[in-house]
Amino acid sequence: MYASPVFHTYNDLYAHIQNKSLVINTTFVKAEKLSGHKKWVYDQPGSVGLGCSDIKFISDPPLDEQLTEWITQSSESIKCFQIWMKDTIYEN
């Protein structure tokens, strides 16, 4: 998974950490989707953008949906950690 913030100041970073809004203000893309591309271009949070050298539109489900699917498909032994992680990064 490749992740990059959709903001550029330290003040924004600190505010997003304090407000638990860091994840929803970040772009995420699966690394395998970037294979063959030298750049990931985006203008919004989430999993939508352009893989560039050969321009290709890339779109995945939002990260919270990907985490839910990961938790659902995982063995019982790691589900507690995954649920804790999801609850930690998203305000409920």
Protein Blocks (a to p, Z undefined) as FASTA:
>chain_A
ZZddfbfbfklmmmmmmnopmmmmcccddfklmgoiabdcdfbecjddcddfbdcddddd
dfklmmmmmmmmpcfklmmmmmmmmmmmpcZZ
